[in-house]
Amino acid sequence: DEDRASRVHAVILPGGREGGFLLEDMGSSNGTQVNGSHIYRGTRLNDGDLIQIGRTILRFEALKPMALVK
């Protein structure tokens, strides 16, 4: 229940040839922030980045490869 978030507020997309992920605001009224800064176009996400949508804060965690167990 986030009254400051749009139904389609932001999207996380694959980062293309460089890998990783991009966060893109979908033209929301209240905007999207990464680490306290408003984003306006695709912004590369790094492990531990804080994404704010309305009053909700999410932490982005990149998947790390698991070591093989013998």
C-alpha positions in Angstrom: 0.0 0.0 0.0 2.2 2.9 -1.3 0.0 5.9 -2.2 3.0 7.7 -3.7 3.8 4.9 -6.2 2.3 4.5 -9.7 1.0 1.1 -10.8 4.0 0.9 -13.2 6.4 3.2 -11.4 9.8 1.8 -12.4 11.3 -1.2 -14.1 14.6 -3.1 -13.7 16.0 -4.2 -17.1 19.0 -6.3 -18.2 22.1 -4.1 -18.7 22.8 -5.2 -22.3 26.3 -6.1 -23.5 27.8 -4.7 -20.3 25.8 -7.0 -18.1 24.2 -6.2 -14.8 20.9 -4.3 -14.5 19.5 -0.9 -15.2 16.7 0.9 -13.3 14.4 3.1 -15.3 11.6 5.4 -14.0 8.5 5.0 -16.2 7.4 8.7 -16.1 6.1 8.5 -12.5 4.6 11.6 -10.8 6.8 11.3 -7.7 10.0 10.0 -9.4 12.4 7.3 -8.4 15.7 7.7 -6.5 18.8 5.7 -6.3 21.0 6.4 -3.3 19.2 9.6 -2.7 19.4 11.0 -6.2 16.5 11.2 -8.7 17.0 9.2 -11.8 15.6 10.3 -15.2 16.8 7.5 -17.5 18.3 4.1 -17.3 20.6 4.0 -14.3 23.1 1.1 -13.7 22.5 -0.6 -10.4 25.3 -1.7 -8.2 25.3 -4.2 -5.3 23.9 -2.5 -2.2 22.2 0.5 -4.0 19.1 1.9 -2.3 16.1 2.4 -4.5 13.4 4.7 -3.2 9.8 4.6 -4.6 7.5 6.9 -2.6 8.2 6.1 1.0 9.4 2.6 0.3 13.2 1.9 0.2 14.5 -1.3 -1.5 18.0 -2.6 -1.4 19.4 -4.0 -4.7 21.6 -7.1 -4.2 23.4 -8.5 -7.2 23.5 -12.3 -7.4 26.9 -13.8 -6.7 28.0 -17.1 -8.2 28.0 -19.9 -5.8 31.1 -22.0 -5.2 30.9 -25.6 -6.3 30.8 -28.0 -3.4 32.7 -31.3 -3.9 
